[in-house]
Amino acid sequence: MDIIISNSSDKPIYEQISSQIKTMIMNGVLKEGEALPSIRLIAKELRVSVITTKRAYADLERDGFIETVKGKGSFVAGKNIEFIKEEQLRIIEDYLQKTADVAKSSDISLEELIETLTFIYKEE
């Protein structure tokens, strides 16, 4: 599994790990039921703390992306990908509503808002 950690990122390392694994699941790179590397193996390969990797896996499990079976490891959850996308879209809508409220109260035009979102989206 190819995970790239950036020390210059403003995102915590556990978040970088979980974000990349989520993307692999959503894009079908990791399939339903597929075993993930152990927490210790990921920590060793990325040269990060086991606690950091454990936090990433805990977040993935909380969000329904993976399931952990005691003594066997962690696996891509059998949850419907469309359902996961729908949940993610709902979270995005909440953030965008807050963004729109701030923009309106600050007299920022829709065009400026779209331009800013486009820039941020294409930045990475």
N, CA, C and O of each residue as an XYZ file, in Angstrom:
496
protein
N       0.857     -1.169      0.000
C       0.000      0.000      0.000
C       0.903      1.233      0.000
O       1.784      1.370      0.849
N       0.674      2.119     -0.956
C       1.491      3.320     -1.088
C       0.857      4.492     -0.350
O      -0.131      5.070     -0.801
N       1.442      4.826      0.783
C       1.006      5.976      1.559
C       2.193      6.917      1.648
O       3.304      6.506      1.984
N       1.947      8.171      1.345
C       3.013      9.164      1.373
C       2.728     10.155      2.497
O       1.661     10.765      2.554
N       3.696     10.298      3.376
C       3.573     11.199      4.516
C       4.401     12.453      4.235
O       5.552     12.377      3.806
N       3.793     13.588      4.484
C       4.495     14.860      4.310
C       4.670     15.523      5.664
O       3.691     15.833      6.343
N       5.915     15.740      6.053
C       6.176     16.418      7.325
C       5.872     17.907      7.242
O       5.726     18.572      8.267
N       5.775     18.432      6.023
C       5.490     19.856      5.857
C       3.986     20.136      5.774
O       3.570     21.293      5.714
N       3.176     19.074      5.770
C       1.724     19.247      5.705
C       1.194     19.795      7.022
O       1.755     19.532      8.086
N       0.115     20.554      6.943
C      -0.516     21.047      8.166
C      -1.451     19.999      8.767
O      -1.967     20.182      9.870
N      -1.668     18.906      8.045
C      -2.492     17.800      8.549
C      -1.643     16.907      9.454
O      -0.483     16.638      9.141
N      -2.206     16.446     10.568
C      -1.485     15.481     11.405
C      -1.222     14.191     10.616
O      -1.954     13.870      9.680
N      -0.192     13.470     10.996
C       0.206     12.258     10.265
C      -0.917     11.224     10.255
O      -1.169     10.607      9.219
N      -1.600     11.021     11.389
C      -2.679     10.026     11.419
C      -3.772     10.383     10.422
O      -4.377      9.502      9.811
N      -4.021     11.673     10.260
C      -5.043     12.133      9.320
C      -4.588     11.915      7.874
O      -5.400     11.580      7.012
N      -3.309     12.104      7.612
C      -2.773     11.841      6.272
C      -2.937     10.361      5.919
O      -3.308     10.017      4.796
N      -2.657      9.500      6.883
C      -2.785      8.057      6.663
C      -4.244      7.689      6.399
O      -4.551      7.033      5.404
N      -5.138      8.110      7.287
C      -6.550      7.730      7.132
C      -7.142      8.328      5.861
O      -7.940      7.677      5.186
N      -6.770      9.530      5.535
C      -7.284     10.184      4.321
C      -6.883      9.417      3.060
O      -7.696      9.233      2.155
N      -5.643      8.978      3.007
C      -5.180      8.244      1.833
C      -5.816      6.863      1.734
O      -6.114      6.394      0.635
N      -6.025      6.212      2.869
C      -6.691      4.907      2.852
C      -8.152      5.082      2.431
O      -8.670      4.276      1.659
N      -8.821      6.128      2.932
C     -10.202      6.408      2.509
C     -10.274      6.588      1.001
O     -11.165      6.048      0.345
N      -9.339      7.344      0.460
C      -9.311      7.584     -0.986
C      -9.137      6.278     -1.745
O      -9.795      6.062     -2.763
N      -8.257      5.402     -1.261
C      -8.036      4.108     -1.922
C      -9.297      3.251     -1.886
O      -9.582      2.528     -2.841
N     -10.048      3.326     -0.798
C     -11.294      2.566     -0.687
C     -12.345      3.150     -1.626
O     -13.012      2.415     -2.353
N     -12.491      4.472     -1.607
C     -13.492      5.136     -2.440
C     -13.213      4.946     -3.931
O     -14.142      4.853     -4.732
N     -11.927      4.888     -4.303
C     -11.549      4.721     -5.712
C     -11.505      3.265     -6.149
O     -11.254      2.977     -7.319
N     -11.748      2.339     -5.215
C     -11.759      0.929     -5.563
C     -10.392      0.271     -5.604
O     -10.271     -0.888     -6.002
N      -9.351      1.011     -5.191
C      -8.008      0.422     -5.142
C      -7.985     -0.666     -4.065
O      -7.393     -1.729     -4.251
N      -8.638     -0.381     -2.939
C      -8.808     -1.379     -1.889
C     -10.252     -1.859     -1.960
O     -11.184     -1.057     -1.898
N     -10.432     -3.146     -2.089
C     -11.758     -3.741     -2.291
C     -12.380     -4.207     -0.978
O     -11.689     -4.461      0.008
N     -13.696     -4.310     -1.000
C     -14.453     -4.799      0.145
C     -13.900     -6.150      0.605
O     -13.722     -7.065     -0.199
N     -13.631     -6.262      1.913
C     -13.128     -7.508      2.491
C     -11.627     -7.669      2.423
O     -11.081     -8.593      3.025
N     -10.946     -6.794      1.705
C      -9.493     -6.896      1.562
C      -8.806     -6.561      2.885
O      -9.181     -5.613      3.575
N      -7.798     -7.355      3.219
C      -7.051     -7.145      4.458
C      -6.113     -5.950      4.310
O      -5.472     -5.766      3.274
N      -6.049     -5.153      5.354
C      -5.100     -4.041      5.401
C      -3.837     -4.510      6.114
O      -3.888     -5.446      6.913
N      -2.718     -3.877      5.836
C      -1.500     -4.229      6.581
C      -1.717     -3.978      8.075
O      -2.535     -3.143      8.460
N      -0.994     -4.690      8.891
C      -1.148     -4.510     10.335
C      -0.712     -3.108     10.745
O       0.044     -2.438     10.042
N      -1.206     -2.693     11.884
C      -0.853     -1.377     12.424
C       0.659     -1.274     12.598
O       1.259     -0.251     12.269
N       1.263     -2.323     13.109
C       2.713     -2.314     13.327
C       3.489     -2.239     12.006
O       4.491     -1.531     11.913
N       3.026     -2.964     10.997
C       3.711     -2.947      9.706
C       3.641     -1.561      9.064
O       4.643     -1.058      8.557
N       2.471     -0.954      9.087
C       2.328      0.399      8.515
C       3.238      1.367      9.269
O       3.931      2.180      8.658
N       3.230      1.277     10.597
C       4.073      2.161     11.410
C       5.543      1.991     11.037
O       6.279      2.969     10.903
N       5.957      0.742     10.873
C       7.353      0.466     10.527
C       7.691      1.004      9.140
O       8.724      1.648      8.958
N       6.824      0.743      8.160
C       7.084      1.191      6.790
C       7.117      2.713      6.674
O       7.923      3.268      5.927
N       6.234      3.384      7.419
C       6.166      4.846      7.343
C       7.086      5.533      8.339
O       7.243      6.754      8.327
N       7.694      4.719      9.207
C       8.579      5.235     10.254
C       7.855      6.239     11.150
O       8.329      7.344     11.413
N       6.686      5.798     11.601
C       5.891      6.604     12.528
C       5.545      5.739     13.735
O       5.769      4.528     13.736
N       5.009      6.365     14.734
C       4.621      5.671     15.954
C       3.442      4.722     15.695
O       2.570      5.007     14.874
N       3.434      3.605     16.400
C       2.316      2.671     16.339
C       1.042      3.376     16.807
O      -0.046      3.105     16.298
N       1.180      4.269     17.766
C       0.030      5.017     18.281
C      -0.585      5.868     17.166
O      -1.807      5.987     17.079
N       0.253      6.456     16.320
C      -0.225      7.270     15.197
C      -1.030      6.420     14.228
O      -2.114      6.820     13.803
N      -0.514      5.265     13.878
C      -1.197      4.368     12.949
C      -2.480      3.835     13.577
O      -3.504      3.706     12.905
N      -2.416      3.528     14.866
C      -3.603      3.037     15.572
C      -4.708      4.085     15.543
O      -5.880      3.741     15.388
N      -4.353      5.347     15.689
C      -5.337      6.444     15.636
C      -5.971      6.519     14.247
O      -7.181      6.706     14.123
N      -5.147      6.372     13.200
C      -5.665      6.411     11.826
C      -6.666      5.276     11.614
O      -7.746      5.493     11.066
N      -6.309      4.071     12.046
C      -7.195      2.922     11.875
C      -8.477      3.094     12.702
O      -9.560      2.714     12.256
N      -8.351      3.667     13.907
C      -9.528      3.896     14.753
C     -10.486      4.872     14.070
O     -11.701      4.675     14.099
N      -9.943      5.915     13.460
C     -10.788      6.881     12.741
C     -11.468      6.225     11.540
O     -12.644      6.476     11.274
N     -10.733      5.392     10.823
C     -11.302      4.683      9.663
C     -12.429      3.748     10.103
O     -13.454      3.632      9.431
N     -12.223      3.095     11.224
C     -13.262      2.188     11.732
C     -14.485      2.979     12.192
O     -15.620      2.595     11.910
N     -14.253      4.073     12.894
C     -15.356      4.931     13.365
C     -16.196      5.439     12.193
O     -17.421      5.524     12.288
N     -15.527      5.776     11.087
C     -16.219      6.320      9.915
C     -16.800      5.236      9.006
O     -17.412      5.546      7.984
N     -16.610      3.962      9.376
C     -17.224      2.865      8.632
C     -16.452      2.388      7.418
O     -16.997      1.656      6.591
N     -15.191      2.787      7.293
C     -14.397      2.380      6.141
C     -13.736      1.016      6.340
O     -13.544      0.266      5.383
N     -13.393      0.705      7.581
C     -12.762     -0.592      7.855
C     -13.432     -1.262      9.042
O     -14.128     -0.625      9.833
N     -13.203     -2.574      9.145
C     -13.667     -3.355     10.284
C     -12.464     -4.090     10.838
O     -11.643     -4.606     10.080
N     -12.355     -4.141     12.156
C     -11.239     -4.836     12.781
C     -11.764     -6.077     13.483
O     -12.716     -6.015     14.261
N     -11.128     -7.200     13.195
C     -11.488     -8.473     13.820
C     -10.342     -8.846     14.744
O      -9.215     -9.065     14.300
N     -10.639     -8.915     16.026
C      -9.602     -9.205     17.016
C      -8.861    -10.503     16.655
O      -9.469    -11.549     16.429
N      -7.550    -10.396     16.613
C      -6.716    -11.555     16.312
C      -6.529    -11.836     14.831
O      -5.700    -12.668     14.464
N      -7.286    -11.156     13.970
C      -7.186    -11.394     12.530
C      -6.709    -10.175     11.754
O      -6.059    -10.311     10.718
N      -7.034     -8.971     12.256
C      -6.591     -7.760     11.589
C      -7.731     -6.870     11.148
O      -8.875     -7.029     11.573
N      -7.388     -5.928     10.283
C      -8.364     -4.953      9.788
C      -8.646     -5.192      8.314
O      -7.753     -5.533      7.538
N      -9.910     -5.005      7.945
C     -10.362     -5.290      6.582
C     -11.233     -4.138      6.083
O     -11.867     -3.434      6.869
N     -11.250     -3.963      4.763
C     -12.129     -2.960      4.173
C     -13.556     -3.383      4.465
O     -13.946     -4.522      4.209
N     -14.326     -2.456      5.001
C     -15.696     -2.755      5.428
C     -16.580     -3.137      4.250
O     -16.356     -2.714      3.116
N     -17.581     -3.941      4.545
C     -18.522     -4.379      3.530
C     -19.613     -3.364      3.271
O     -20.602     -3.673      2.606
N     -19.452     -2.172      3.780
C     -20.443     -1.115      3.616
C     -20.509     -0.689      2.155
O     -19.497     -0.701      1.455
N     -21.668     -0.324      1.709
C     -21.878      0.135      0.347
C     -21.115      1.434      0.100
O     -21.275      2.397      0.851
N     -20.287      1.471     -0.946
C     -19.483      2.641     -1.278
C     -20.380      3.848     -1.550
O     -20.034      4.971     -1.185
N     -21.510      3.628     -2.178
C     -22.429      4.748     -2.456
C     -22.937      5.358     -1.154
O     -23.110      6.574     -1.064
N     -23.175      4.533     -0.158
C     -23.620      5.029      1.142
C     -22.529      5.872      1.789
O     -22.810      6.926      2.359
N     -21.286      5.410      1.701
C     -20.154      6.157      2.249
C     -20.021      7.497      1.540
O     -19.816      8.526      2.184
N     -20.137      7.487      0.207
C     -20.055      8.739     -0.554
C     -21.171      9.692     -0.127
O     -20.949     10.896     -0.005
N     -22.346      9.162      0.093
C     -23.482      9.983      0.517
C     -23.204     10.614      1.881
O     -23.516     11.785      2.100
N     -22.620      9.844      2.794
C     -22.255     10.378      4.109
C     -21.222     11.487      3.966
O     -21.321     12.526      4.618
N     -20.230     11.261      3.109
C     -19.190     12.272      2.888
C     -19.791     13.537      2.283
O     -19.418     14.648      2.660
N     -20.712     13.369      1.355
C     -21.369     14.507      0.727
C     -22.159     15.321      1.753
O     -22.178     16.550      1.689
N     -22.804     14.646      2.688
C     -23.540     15.336      3.745
C     -22.595     16.181      4.603
O     -22.927     17.309      4.968
N     -21.424     15.638      4.920
C     -20.425     16.383      5.695
C     -19.965     17.610      4.913
O     -19.829     18.697      5.474
N     -19.727     17.430      3.620
C     -19.305     18.543      2.761
C     -20.384     19.620      2.732
O     -20.079     20.810      2.818
N     -21.630     19.212      2.613
C     -22.729     20.181      2.585
C     -22.781     21.007      3.869
O     -23.052     22.208      3.826
N     -22.522     20.365      5.014
C     -22.498     21.096      6.279
C     -21.403     22.165      6.274
O     -21.637     23.307      6.669
N     -20.211     21.783      5.824
C     -19.097     22.743      5.750
C     -19.410     23.869      4.761
O     -19.132     25.037      5.033
N     -19.985     23.513      3.622
C     -20.297     24.530      2.621
C     -21.381     25.488      3.112
O     -21.353     26.674      2.786
N     -22.332     24.981      3.894
C     -23.357     25.860      4.456
C     -22.725     26.888      5.385
O     -23.058     28.072      5.337
N     -21.811     26.424      6.230
C     -21.111     27.343      7.136
C     -20.288     28.351      6.332
O     -20.247     29.534      6.667
N     -19.634     27.875      5.272
C     -18.836     28.743      4.418
C     -19.713     29.794      3.746
O     -19.353     30.971      3.699
N     -20.856     29.372      3.230
C     -21.778     30.302      2.571
C     -22.287     31.350      3.559
O     -22.412     32.523      3.208
N     -22.580     30.936      4.788
C     -23.051     31.876      5.804
C     -21.996     32.943      6.103
O     -22.308     34.129      6.202
N     -20.743     32.502      6.246
C     -19.647     33.451      6.506
C     -19.458     34.374      5.306
O     -19.265     35.579      5.471
N     -19.513     33.818      4.112
C     -19.347     34.630      2.897
C     -20.436     35.690      2.798
O     -20.149     36.850      2.503
N     -21.683     35.301      3.043
C     -22.796     36.261      2.967
C     -22.630     37.372      3.999
O     -22.818     38.548      3.688
N     -22.280     37.000      5.217
C     -22.140     38.001      6.279
C     -20.918     38.898      6.074
O     -20.824     39.968      6.675
N     -19.982     38.461      5.225
C     -18.775     39.239      4.942
C     -18.845     39.933      3.591
O     -17.867     40.528      3.139
N     -20.006     39.856      2.950
C     -20.222     40.486      1.639
C     -19.237     39.960      0.584
O     -18.713     40.717     -0.234
N     -19.005     38.656      0.627
C     -18.161     37.991     -0.379
C     -19.099     37.400     -1.417
O     -20.038     36.677     -1.085
N     -18.834     37.717     -2.679
C     -19.734     37.285     -3.750
C     -19.628     35.789     -4.003
O     -18.647     35.146     -3.631
N     -20.655     35.253     -4.641
C     -20.661     33.842     -5.014
C     -19.493     33.550     -5.955
O     -18.856     32.502     -5.853
N     -19.219     34.471     -6.862
C     -18.114     34.285     -7.813
C     -16.776     34.171     -7.078
O     -15.950     33.324     -7.418
N     -16.562     35.026     -6.066
C     -15.323     34.958     -5.276
C     -15.245     33.638     -4.514
O     -14.182     33.027     -4.404
N     -16.374     33.220     -4.000
C     -16.429     31.964     -3.256
C     -16.111     30.777     -4.165
O     -15.339     29.893     -3.794
N     -16.707     30.764     -5.348
C     -16.452     29.688     -6.314
C     -14.984     29.703     -6.741
O     -14.352     28.652     -6.853
N     -14.455     30.884     -6.973
C     -13.045     31.011     -7.372
C     -12.125     30.464     -6.284
O     -11.154     29.765     -6.578
N     -12.432     30.782     -5.035
C     -11.625     30.299     -3.908
C     -11.719     28.783     -3.781
O     -10.706     28.105     -3.609
N     -12.934     28.255     -3.867
C     -13.121     26.800     -3.778
C     -12.404     26.091     -4.922
O     -11.764     25.061     -4.713
N     -12.508     26.634     -6.118
C     -11.829     26.043     -7.278
C     -10.322     26.019     -7.063
O      -9.667     25.018     -7.356
N      -9.773     27.113     -6.554
C      -8.338     27.178     -6.293
C      -7.922     26.127     -5.260
O      -6.948     25.401     -5.459
N      -8.668     26.055     -4.163
C      -8.347     25.096     -3.105
C      -8.469     23.666     -3.608
O      -7.616     22.831     -3.309
N      -9.511     23.374     -4.362
C      -9.758     22.024     -4.864
C      -8.649     21.563     -5.807
O      -8.231     20.406     -5.760
N      -8.176     22.463     -6.658
C      -7.171     22.106     -7.659
C      -5.742     22.201     -7.118
O      -4.804     21.751     -7.776
N      -5.569     22.779     -5.933
C      -4.249     23.021     -5.349
C      -3.459     21.735     -5.165
O      -2.264     21.703     -5.460
N      -4.090     20.691     -4.691
C      -3.366     19.444     -4.439
C      -3.349     18.673     -5.697
O      -2.793     17.576     -5.741
